[in-house]
């Protein structure tokens, strides 16, 4: 048995897509287990730039099967466009399967997402307005429509008519005109025709592969602190991006997981609203944003940038039972003479070493910093740990010492080859 979960160890956008692409060629199956097209992964191969919002990054490897798991919420139109775009760029792709248990995102979900966000006024969450939250709300309320129902014409017509009646009442409460059944039913029936061949019960396929000892990679979306339970609630997503979510969203048991790698940037970013105690609203923050091209794959919004928060990262290591860290974007910190690293939070006169669960307490903390020397060298030509500047190695040692988690992989640029594997034993069990 050899299974590996890749999770975002911060607030998302940690370059998980590149790491899944690098390791995907070594896996028989790559599974995306949570979220929808509110997430975005960018993979650069030579001169080609691939952007994925729903399809697992492993699709680029022709011998790898990509599975969209039951924990996802899927916009059919977005999925079809993404598949067509990827096929236009590369003729040979891996096989794709969609769990019949995954839920469908409809136009009324996007409308309600926008209307609910507007209704919050100054308390906006900062959603992507892709309908993800309302789709998960329907799932929990047990009125959601699954992919397995979408591709069965008679079942879909009955279910869609029932649900749209309820949703139109809700839209009218917001002052929005009702949506017309026939046009939407025709549109989504067309999507169903294009996706039917991919939809199946993926859970036994996955379970059988694991039992045979095939390598399976689980690809998380977003990051640990956007998790519905473990994140900075209410400024979170509507699913479970943590390692535990791999079980929930794919249909495997916890003892089936061998290794968990947490992908973290060498600094910290987040998108949308919510507390961010190490945020740099100054020239250094803008320098990091520009050097790192910190603009959202999905929204295009500039990301909030700040110093590395080791308090949060250590908590993430514990939440996810990380086997090792994947430290990315080291190259972005070039030409910053001194680097600050947060090693504690000052709250009400005391220093604490964990993220408070209360959002007001988290907003009130002041970071306790230690200063480390920066570097001027361009790291993108480095191909081993020894090639890195001494100050970069000290920075990495500091991260390992504080989090008590070894570093498995370093990413020092966006290209596949700009990757340094330090500990292969932390990646696959065989």
VMD Tcl script that draws the C-alpha trace (Angstrom):
set ca {
  {0.00 0.00 0.00}
  {1.34 3.43 -0.91}
  {-0.91 6.44 -0.54}
  {0.03 10.08 -0.26}
  {-2.08 13.11 0.66}
  {-0.98 16.59 -0.46}
  {-2.54 19.36 1.62}
  {-2.16 23.12 1.75}
  {-0.57 23.89 5.11}
  {-1.58 27.57 5.22}
  {-4.48 29.55 3.68}
  {-4.25 28.06 0.18}
  {-2.33 29.11 -2.95}
  {0.82 27.31 -1.72}
  {1.68 25.90 -5.21}
  {0.12 22.49 -4.55}
  {-0.67 22.13 -8.25}
  {2.99 22.05 -9.19}
  {3.80 19.48 -6.51}
  {0.90 17.24 -7.56}
  {2.11 17.51 -11.16}
  {5.68 16.60 -10.15}
  {4.58 13.58 -8.12}
  {1.59 12.67 -10.29}
  {3.73 10.81 -12.82}
  {4.67 8.40 -10.01}
  {1.04 7.65 -9.10}
  {-1.52 5.38 -10.73}
  {-4.43 7.51 -9.50}
  {-4.70 11.19 -8.49}
  {-7.82 12.14 -6.53}
  {-9.21 15.63 -5.92}
  {-11.28 15.22 -2.75}
  {-12.82 18.58 -1.86}
  {-13.96 22.00 -3.05}
  {-15.07 23.19 -6.45}
  {-13.95 25.73 -9.02}
  {-13.29 28.23 -6.25}
  {-9.81 26.70 -6.16}
  {-7.14 27.11 -8.81}
  {-3.91 25.25 -9.56}
  {-1.37 26.43 -12.12}
  {1.10 23.98 -13.67}
  {3.93 25.16 -15.93}
  {5.50 22.62 -18.30}
  {8.12 24.18 -20.54}
  {6.39 26.99 -22.42}
  {2.91 25.66 -21.60}
  {0.87 27.03 -18.72}
  {-2.06 24.89 -17.56}
  {-4.74 26.21 -15.20}
  {-6.95 23.75 -13.34}
  {-9.97 24.59 -11.20}
  {-11.68 21.20 -11.04}
  {-9.57 18.58 -12.82}
  {-6.76 17.06 -10.76}
  {-3.31 18.18 -11.90}
  {-2.42 14.53 -12.60}
  {-4.44 14.70 -15.84}
  {-1.25 15.76 -17.67}
  {0.24 12.27 -17.19}
  {-1.25 9.87 -19.75}
  {-0.83 6.76 -17.58}
  {-2.49 8.36 -14.53}
  {-6.21 8.21 -13.75}
  {-7.67 11.45 -12.38}
  {-10.70 11.18 -10.10}
  {-13.04 13.99 -9.08}
  {-14.15 12.71 -5.68}
  {-17.51 12.63 -3.98}
  {-16.51 15.45 -1.63}
  {-16.41 17.92 -4.52}
  {-19.08 20.27 -5.85}
  {-18.82 20.50 -9.63}
  {-19.88 23.17 -12.09}
  {-20.53 21.09 -15.26}
  {-20.03 23.99 -17.65}
  {-16.74 24.92 -16.01}
  {-15.54 21.31 -16.06}
  {-16.34 20.86 -19.75}
  {-14.60 24.13 -20.68}
  {-11.56 23.16 -18.62}
  {-11.37 19.72 -20.24}
  {-11.71 21.19 -23.73}
  {-9.06 23.82 -23.02}
  {-6.63 21.22 -21.69}
  {-7.25 18.91 -24.64}
  {-6.58 21.79 -27.06}
  {-3.15 22.24 -25.46}
  {-2.23 18.58 -25.11}
  {-3.63 15.68 -27.12}
  {-2.51 12.91 -24.76}
  {-4.11 13.12 -21.34}
  {-4.74 10.63 -18.58}
  {-8.16 9.07 -18.03}
  {-10.74 10.94 -15.93}
  {-13.52 9.68 -13.66}
  {-16.18 11.63 -11.74}
  {-17.75 10.32 -8.57}
  {-21.52 9.87 -8.90}
  {-21.69 11.20 -5.32}
  {-20.19 14.61 -6.16}
  {-22.72 17.44 -6.09}
  {-23.65 19.76 -8.96}
  {-23.30 23.57 -8.86}
  {-26.22 25.33 -10.60}
  {-26.76 29.00 -11.57}
  {-29.00 29.55 -8.55}
  {-26.06 28.63 -6.32}
  {-23.94 31.38 -7.88}
  {-26.79 33.89 -7.63}
  {-27.41 33.09 -3.97}
  {-23.68 33.29 -3.27}
  {-23.59 36.84 -4.64}
  {-26.85 37.90 -2.98}
  {-25.87 36.51 0.41}
  {-22.45 38.17 0.23}
  {-24.04 41.52 -0.61}
  {-26.48 41.09 2.28}
  {-23.57 40.72 4.73}
  {-22.59 44.36 4.15}
  {-19.36 45.14 6.03}
  {-19.11 41.52 7.24}
  {-18.33 40.00 3.84}
  {-16.55 36.65 3.86}
  {-14.74 37.36 0.57}
  {-16.09 34.39 -1.39}
  {-15.26 33.78 -5.05}
  {-19.02 33.97 -5.86}
  {-18.79 30.63 -7.68}
  {-21.72 29.14 -5.75}
  {-19.59 26.77 -3.70}
  {-21.00 27.64 -0.28}
  {-24.67 27.43 -1.34}
  {-23.98 24.11 -3.11}
  {-22.56 22.66 0.11}
  {-25.50 24.14 2.02}
  {-27.84 22.15 -0.23}
  {-25.74 19.04 0.35}
  {-26.06 19.40 4.13}
  {-29.76 20.28 3.82}
  {-30.21 17.10 1.73}
  {-31.70 18.83 -1.28}
  {-28.55 18.84 -3.42}
  {-28.41 17.14 -6.80}
  {-25.57 14.69 -7.38}
  {-23.65 14.00 -10.57}
  {-25.17 10.52 -10.65}
  {-28.63 12.10 -10.81}
  {-27.63 14.70 -13.40}
  {-26.70 12.01 -15.94}
  {-30.00 10.10 -15.54}
  {-32.51 12.11 -17.62}
  {-35.78 11.12 -15.93}
  {-34.34 11.32 -12.42}
  {-32.74 14.67 -13.17}
  {-35.95 16.21 -14.51}
  {-37.91 15.25 -11.41}
  {-35.24 16.35 -8.93}
  {-34.43 19.59 -10.73}
  {-38.07 20.62 -10.94}
  {-38.48 20.02 -7.19}
  {-35.34 21.89 -6.15}
  {-35.75 24.82 -8.54}
  {-39.20 25.51 -7.06}
  {-37.61 25.88 -3.62}
  {-34.71 27.97 -4.90}
  {-36.95 30.34 -6.84}
  {-38.86 31.13 -3.66}
  {-35.58 31.96 -1.97}
  {-34.39 34.13 -4.89}
  {-37.66 36.06 -4.78}
  {-37.12 36.73 -1.06}
  {-33.89 38.49 -2.12}
  {-35.87 40.47 -4.72}
  {-34.48 38.47 -7.67}
  {-36.80 37.18 -10.43}
  {-37.28 33.38 -10.58}
  {-35.24 31.24 -12.96}
  {-37.00 29.54 -15.87}
  {-37.06 25.74 -15.69}
  {-37.07 24.70 -19.35}
  {-34.02 26.71 -20.42}
  {-31.90 25.52 -17.47}
  {-33.07 21.93 -17.77}
  {-32.14 21.91 -21.46}
  {-28.75 23.49 -20.77}
  {-27.79 21.05 -18.02}
  {-29.14 18.06 -19.92}
  {-26.64 19.01 -22.62}
  {-23.84 19.07 -20.06}
  {-24.98 15.67 -18.79}
  {-24.66 14.22 -22.30}
  {-21.03 15.35 -22.45}
  {-20.09 14.12 -18.97}
  {-22.07 10.87 -18.71}
  {-19.17 8.67 -19.83}
  {-17.04 9.87 -16.91}
  {-19.55 9.49 -14.07}
  {-19.37 6.30 -12.02}
  {-19.02 4.95 -8.49}
  {-15.37 5.86 -8.01}
  {-15.16 4.77 -4.37}
  {-14.80 1.01 -5.03}
  {-12.39 1.74 -7.89}
  {-10.21 3.66 -5.49}
  {-10.53 1.16 -2.65}
  {-9.59 -1.75 -4.93}
  {-6.55 0.13 -6.27}
  {-5.30 0.79 -2.74}
  {-5.81 -2.85 -1.80}
  {-3.73 -3.88 -4.83}
  {-0.90 -1.64 -3.57}
  {-1.08 0.88 -6.39}
  {0.18 4.38 -5.72}
  {-2.61 6.86 -5.07}
  {-2.14 10.58 -4.58}
  {-4.86 12.68 -2.92}
  {-4.94 16.32 -3.98}
  {-6.40 18.87 -1.58}
  {-7.79 22.25 -2.56}
  {-7.46 25.51 -0.61}
  {-5.56 25.26 2.69}
  {-5.74 24.02 6.27}
  {-6.90 27.31 7.78}
  {-9.79 27.53 5.34}
  {-11.13 24.23 6.70}
  {-14.73 24.48 7.87}
  {-13.88 23.19 11.37}
  {-10.15 23.81 11.82}
  {-9.90 27.12 9.97}
  {-10.35 30.77 10.94}
  {-14.15 30.54 11.08}
  {-16.23 32.19 9.65}
  {-13.60 33.24 7.08}
  {-13.31 29.71 5.73}
  {-14.43 27.58 2.80}
  {-17.37 25.17 2.95}
  {-15.47 21.89 2.84}
  {-12.55 20.04 4.42}
  {-9.14 20.78 2.82}
  {-7.25 19.03 5.66}
  {-5.82 15.51 5.47}
  {-8.92 14.18 7.22}
  {-10.96 15.51 4.32}
  {-9.19 13.04 2.01}
  {-11.07 10.23 3.74}
  {-14.40 12.06 3.81}
  {-14.22 13.22 0.21}
  {-12.96 10.07 -1.47}
  {-14.41 7.14 0.46}
  {-11.33 5.60 2.07}
  {-10.55 4.88 5.70}
  {-7.90 6.75 7.74}
  {-5.65 3.69 8.04}
  {-5.35 3.64 4.24}
  {-3.22 6.81 4.31}
  {0.53 6.25 4.49}
  {2.02 9.74 4.12}
  {0.86 13.34 4.29}
  {2.87 16.22 2.87}
  {1.96 19.80 3.75}
  {2.78 22.42 1.13}
  {3.71 25.81 2.58}
  {5.16 28.99 1.18}
  {8.35 30.45 2.62}
  {6.12 33.38 3.61}
  {2.36 33.66 4.19}
  {-0.52 34.78 1.97}
  {-4.28 34.73 2.16}
  {-7.15 35.84 -0.06}
  {-10.33 37.53 1.09}
  {-11.27 38.69 4.55}
  {-10.13 37.41 7.93}
  {-7.38 38.01 10.51}
  {-3.80 37.95 9.25}
  {-1.41 39.04 11.98}
  {1.83 38.92 9.93}
  {0.37 40.85 6.97}
  {2.69 43.41 5.39}
  {0.74 46.38 4.09}
  {3.92 48.15 2.98}
  {6.69 48.13 0.37}
  {8.01 44.73 1.43}
  {4.53 43.23 1.15}
  {4.21 44.67 -2.34}
  {7.69 43.41 -3.24}
  {6.71 39.88 -2.23}
  {3.43 40.19 -4.16}
  {5.21 41.35 -7.32}
  {8.16 38.94 -7.12}
  {5.84 36.04 -6.40}
  {3.12 37.11 -8.86}
  {0.68 36.77 -5.99}
  {-2.55 37.19 -7.87}
  {-5.35 34.62 -7.67}
  {-5.62 31.89 -10.33}
  {-9.40 31.88 -9.94}
  {-10.22 35.53 -9.17}
  {-7.20 37.53 -10.33}
  {-7.28 39.36 -7.01}
  {-4.01 40.42 -5.42}
  {-3.23 38.20 -2.46}
  {-2.48 39.61 0.97}
  {1.20 38.92 1.76}
  {3.11 38.72 5.02}
  {5.94 37.13 6.95}
  {6.02 33.39 7.59}
  {3.73 32.49 10.51}
  {5.34 29.49 12.20}
  {2.69 29.36 14.93}
  {0.07 28.63 12.29}
  {2.37 26.28 10.37}
  {3.18 24.18 13.44}
  {-0.54 23.91 14.24}
  {-1.13 22.79 10.65}
  {1.55 20.10 11.01}
  {-0.36 18.74 14.01}
  {-3.85 18.98 12.49}
  {-2.75 17.07 9.40}
  {-0.25 14.66 11.05}
  {2.28 15.78 8.45}
  {5.01 13.34 7.47}
  {6.94 16.20 5.92}
  {6.83 19.73 4.55}
  {7.09 20.96 0.99}
  {8.50 24.50 1.18}
  {7.71 26.55 -1.92}
  {8.46 30.04 -3.22}
  {11.86 30.32 -1.55}
  {13.03 32.15 -4.67}
  {10.47 34.92 -4.06}
  {12.24 36.12 -0.88}
  {15.33 37.16 -2.82}
  {16.73 40.67 -2.14}
  {15.03 41.17 1.21}
  {17.94 41.88 3.61}
  {16.20 40.74 6.81}
  {13.39 38.23 7.13}
  {10.98 38.26 10.05}
  {9.48 34.96 11.25}
  {6.56 34.80 13.67}
  {7.23 32.43 16.59}
  {4.46 33.44 19.00}
  {1.34 35.55 19.52}
  {1.01 38.17 22.22}
  {-2.58 38.25 23.53}
  {-3.79 40.09 26.65}
  {-0.28 40.47 27.99}
  {0.74 36.82 27.53}
  {2.48 34.93 24.71}
  {0.62 31.95 23.27}
  {1.76 29.39 20.72}
  {-1.47 28.41 18.99}
  {-4.21 30.01 16.88}
  {-7.11 31.01 19.15}
  {-10.40 29.53 17.96}
  {-12.21 32.80 18.74}
  {-11.98 35.09 15.71}
  {-11.86 38.28 17.83}
  {-8.94 36.92 19.85}
  {-7.12 35.96 16.65}
  {-7.70 39.46 15.25}
  {-6.26 40.95 18.46}
  {-2.97 39.01 18.61}
  {0.34 40.71 17.97}
  {3.07 38.66 16.31}
  {6.30 37.91 18.16}
  {9.11 37.93 15.62}
  {12.60 36.56 15.27}
  {14.89 38.07 12.61}
  {16.87 35.97 10.16}
  {19.29 37.03 7.45}
  {17.98 37.16 3.89}
  {19.79 36.37 0.64}
  {20.47 38.06 -2.69}
  {21.22 35.01 -4.80}
  {18.88 33.68 -7.49}
  {17.85 30.20 -6.30}
  {16.25 28.93 -9.49}
  {19.46 27.35 -10.79}
  {20.02 25.38 -7.56}
  {19.54 21.64 -7.83}
  {20.59 20.42 -4.37}
  {20.44 21.61 -0.77}
  {24.17 22.32 -0.90}
  {23.65 24.72 -3.83}
  {21.50 27.02 -1.68}
  {23.03 30.03 0.09}
  {23.94 29.48 3.74}
  {21.29 31.95 4.93}
  {18.60 30.04 2.99}
  {19.65 26.77 4.63}
  {19.52 28.43 8.05}
  {16.02 29.69 7.26}
  {14.91 26.14 6.38}
  {16.54 24.70 9.51}
  {14.65 27.25 11.60}
  {11.33 26.12 10.07}
  {12.10 22.45 10.70}
  {13.22 23.08 14.28}
  {10.15 25.11 15.22}
  {7.55 22.87 13.53}
  {9.38 19.64 14.42}
  {8.58 18.46 10.91}
  {11.23 17.49 8.33}
  {11.35 19.07 4.89}
  {10.75 16.58 2.09}
  {10.77 18.82 -1.00}
  {11.83 22.36 -1.91}
  {10.40 24.37 -4.78}
  {12.64 27.17 -5.99}
  {10.70 28.17 -9.12}
  {7.53 27.41 -11.10}
  {9.04 24.87 -13.53}
  {9.01 21.11 -12.89}
  {12.79 20.91 -12.83}
  {13.02 23.74 -10.29}
  {12.32 21.23 -7.54}
  {14.71 19.71 -5.00}
  {13.71 16.40 -3.39}
  {15.39 16.07 0.00}
  {13.65 13.05 1.56}
  {12.17 10.47 -0.81}
  {11.35 8.23 2.15}
  {8.77 10.79 3.31}
  {6.88 10.70 0.01}
  {6.00 7.09 -0.84}
  {6.20 4.12 1.52}
  {7.44 1.95 -1.37}
}
mol new
graphics top color blue
foreach p $ca { graphics top sphere $p radius 0.5 }
foreach p [lrange $ca 0 end-1] q [lrange $ca 1 end] { graphics top cylinder $p $q radius 0.2 }
display resetview
